[in-house]
Amino acid sequence: MPHTSTEHEVLAVVFQVGDAHSRKPALNVLLWQRALEPERGKWSLPGGRLRADEDLTSSVRRQLAEKVDVREIAHLEQLAVFSDPGRAPGVRTIASTFLGLVPSVASPELPPDTRWHPVSDLPEMAFDHRPMVEYARTRLVAKLSYTNIGFALTPKEFALSTLRDIYGAALGYQVDATNLQRVLARRGVITPTGTTAHPGRSGGRPAALYRFTDSQLRVTDEFAALRPPG
Amino acid sequence: MPHTSTEHEVLAVVFQVGDAHSRKPALNVLLWQRALEPERGKWSLPGGRLRADEDLTSSVRRQLAEKVDVREIAHLEQLAVFSDPGRAPGVRTIASTFLGLVPSVASPELPPDTRWHPVSDLPEMAFDHRPMVEYARTRLVAKLSYTNIGFALTPKEFALSTLRDIYGAALGYQVDATNLQRVLARRGVITPTGTTAHPGRSGGRPAALYRFTDSQLRVTDEFAALRPPG
């Protein structure tokens, strides 16, 4: 049976909702610009080769630490493996991808080659990194509907208007704050904190604040018929 | 930076609900018994080394074909990568795992070293294959609650009592047929065929038959607030 040794790399798609690029919040992804060939000048996902003494999760955390303060990453999970034999030049390299989420209030320091880019307007990207971003976005959109994953994109406490803006940016279309509140509160995903925001410059009634009930990922759609007994 | 070449293998956790081992349907997993060292006599997941000219999905399909008629596999998806440096002896080997599902009516021919084993009573397993089965089961249980993945475990048409038995076996606890029908029909996951089953030997009223509306995986819990416009 023909088979060859392979290299293995880990690559992270790190998302944050922010308004660095426009006045409207947008979903951004962390990219660095390649200074050397191959694909010099194009933008890459953070990551690199798996070392002999580490597993994938240790590896992605180590490599992200070179780009960003990893304590800012509120959620990290494995995505798909990209294994097309021709996906990159040279020695065959299989890529395991991860999804990382950074809350919208965090503003991690970035090295000079690294920048947030809006997912809706990506620059020219290296190798197969663009489909990896698309894959990660699809996973995030799906998980927003059946899990509490929003906890990793929001500040600890937030007004409903902030939550609506973050969901809207992540999903790519506007959502209604009242519907969102109704569904998430009924499922126990968000909880009122009992406090209100300081009134903004626009004056008006101070907004009630909410928080995510949990800060660990869980499926929120375990409907009654499928819940385990007891 | 220390790093080494690695081997890459694919391993499939193939589930089927069947009653081969008892009169009650149970969730079974396809395993083969190792004839050679290492771990001789222990039971393994089907799979093996990735070849130079194939991606993971082609590889797992090729390798499953040696154990089972792959046309019987109604759903196949990537699971996690198992990458602990000490997970198996010899050259470092990273394992990408897949979840495969076979409908309960299919009875694929198996080679002599291969057998279905109930997930609730696994034999002694090789390497880290047992946690892979547990990981796959957890994924299946979660997906039963927010997707239509049941289509890949059931016959094309089924009575509600059959559906209840299959869900119960996959989940590991009893579910109520009426609740199950109510939730799945409301979400459009199952549709009545308009026909009934031939009355069984027990006589009684012939049971209404249902089918899954789709036979491609989709998230069924896209709640209204998060549905895209239009």
Interface residues (C-beta under 8 A of the other chain):
Chain A: M1 P2 H3 T4 S5 T6 E7 H8 R49 L50 R51 A52 D53 E54 D55 L56 Q78 A80 V81 S83 D84 P85 R92 I94 S96 A142 L144 S145 Y146 Y167 L171 G172 Y173 Q174 V175 D176 N179 L180 R182 V183 V219 D221 E222 F223 A224 A225 L226 P228 P229
Chain B: M1 P2 H3 T4 S5 T6 E7 H8 R49 L50 R51 A52 D53 E54 D55 L56 Q78 A80 V81 S83 D84 P85 R92 I94 S96 A142 L144 S145 Y146 Y167 L171 G172 Y173 Q174 V175 D176 N179 L180 R182 V183 V219 D221 E222 F223 A224 A225 L226 P228 P229
